[in-house]
Amino acid sequence: MMLKQVTRPMTMQGGAAKKMTPETLADSSATLSEREMKRVADFIGNTVGIQLPLSKKTLVEGRLRRRLRRLGYDCFKNYLDFVLDTPQGEGERLHLVDALTTNKTDFFREPEHFDYLVKAALPELERERIRAGRQDLKLWSAGCSSGEEPYTLSIVMNEAMSVYPGLRFHILATDISHSCLQIGSRGIYTEKNIEPVPMALRKKYFLRSKDRKSELVQMGPDLRQRIQFQELNLMDENFSLPHLMDAIFCRNVMIYFNNEIREQLVARFERQLHSGGYLFVGHSESLNGIKTSLQQVAPMVYRKV
Ligand SMILES: C[S@@+](CC[C@H](N)C(=O)[O-])C[C@H]1O[C@@H](n2cnc3c(N)ncnc32)[C@H](O)[C@@H]1O
């Protein structure tokens, strides 16, 4: 394999990086040693909370190889030295995290939760909001990925306004992944993305391009104006939000954390909820075995009493 030696970027430490040609990029054979895998796993575990056991080495290798190719590194060691050990690697750390988080999501994913929110939780939440004289209900999509979850929340809450005319709500949508937050803030999705959304709701809330051939659809202003996208690392012990929440959706996020981190996070969620507020977790993320005073009220739905 022909590798062309190039000048080492000022920011790099260690051996000289080698720039690769498009041909060599296609069949890059850089391999991740167990030692390097441990460096990655320690960094991701400590900063993001996601556990990466050795069994995930092939997956990590595949995902990071794309970053190596993109930046022109021919071995993991040089890449990791730059990213993890130099201040200049800070920007690339975001890409490393992006590459290793799982962002799979969907509109109306695990739809029973949206039914539960509107039919079972909302009547009481709205009554309590009015009683306490609060301006709006506060919902939080914690680990919102590319925005499908908060937009689904915005759709169902907008729909609920026909039943509760005085209903006002605000949705905070947070994630650690910059690329996901950008997609969410833009609010533009493909026809394929929006397939799970019932046709009547698509017509009501989504904007189509004037170009009939375009496969892209934009979330309409009624949905967008309710949502604020913001970066937030759930591992940050000191995260503080400006207000308490009525409902927190943290679904398919904690599955990647160990029990200790889950327990700490659930305690923080509990503090962040109004009394009577709800926590929704993913269908495979029961809080069994976690010390919490939240009470289960439906499958994967917990309440602060
Ligand atoms: C599988 S997606 C789930 C998206 C959505 N909640 C759903 O259920 O469809 C998990 C998301 O959690 C985010 N995430 C993982 N660790 C995080 C952390 N420490 N802080 C904030 N977000 C995190 C990832 O970036 C990813 O977008």
The ligand as a MOL file (V3000), in Angstrom:
LIG
                    3D

  0  0  0     0  0            999 V3000
M  V30 BEGIN CTAB
M  V30 COUNTS 27 29 0 0 0
M  V30 BEGIN ATOM
M  V30 1 C -30.5420 5.7910 20.7510 0
M  V30 2 S -30.6820 7.5420 20.8520 0 CHG=1
M  V30 3 C -32.2950 7.7040 21.5660 0
M  V30 4 C -33.0720 8.8370 20.9690 0
M  V30 5 C -34.5080 8.9960 21.4710 0
M  V30 6 N -34.5270 9.2870 22.8820 0
M  V30 7 C -35.3160 7.7760 21.1560 0
M  V30 8 O -35.6360 6.9940 22.0650 0
M  V30 9 O -35.6370 7.5600 19.9850 0 CHG=-1
M  V30 10 C -29.6010 7.8710 22.2530 0
M  V30 11 C -29.1380 9.3170 22.2920 0
M  V30 12 O -28.5480 9.5710 23.5680 0
M  V30 13 C -27.4630 10.4540 23.3790 0
M  V30 14 N -26.5330 10.3610 24.5220 0
M  V30 15 C -25.7470 9.3200 24.8740 0
M  V30 16 N -25.0220 9.6380 25.9610 0
M  V30 17 C -25.3580 10.9040 26.3020 0
M  V30 18 C -24.9380 11.7930 27.3320 0
M  V30 19 N -24.0180 11.4500 28.2460 0
M  V30 20 N -25.4960 13.0160 27.3780 0
M  V30 21 C -26.4280 13.3980 26.4750 0
M  V30 22 N -26.8540 12.6100 25.4740 0
M  V30 23 C -26.3240 11.3680 25.3820 0
M  V30 24 C -26.8360 10.0160 22.0750 0
M  V30 25 O -26.0630 11.0420 21.4730 0
M  V30 26 C -28.0800 9.6280 21.2510 0
M  V30 27 O -28.5000 10.6770 20.4350 0
M  V30 END ATOM
M  V30 BEGIN BOND
M  V30 1 1 1 2
M  V30 2 1 2 3
M  V30 3 1 2 10
M  V30 4 1 3 4
M  V30 5 1 4 5
M  V30 6 1 5 6
M  V30 7 1 5 7
M  V30 8 2 7 8
M  V30 9 1 7 9
M  V30 10 1 10 11
M  V30 11 1 11 12
M  V30 12 1 11 26
M  V30 13 1 12 13
M  V30 14 1 13 14
M  V30 15 1 13 24
M  V30 16 1 14 15
M  V30 17 1 14 23
M  V30 18 2 15 16
M  V30 19 1 16 17
M  V30 20 1 17 18
M  V30 21 2 17 23
M  V30 22 1 18 19
M  V30 23 2 18 20
M  V30 24 1 20 21
M  V30 25 2 21 22
M  V30 26 1 22 23
M  V30 27 1 24 25
M  V30 28 1 24 26
M  V30 29 1 26 27
M  V30 END BOND
M  V30 END CTAB
M  END
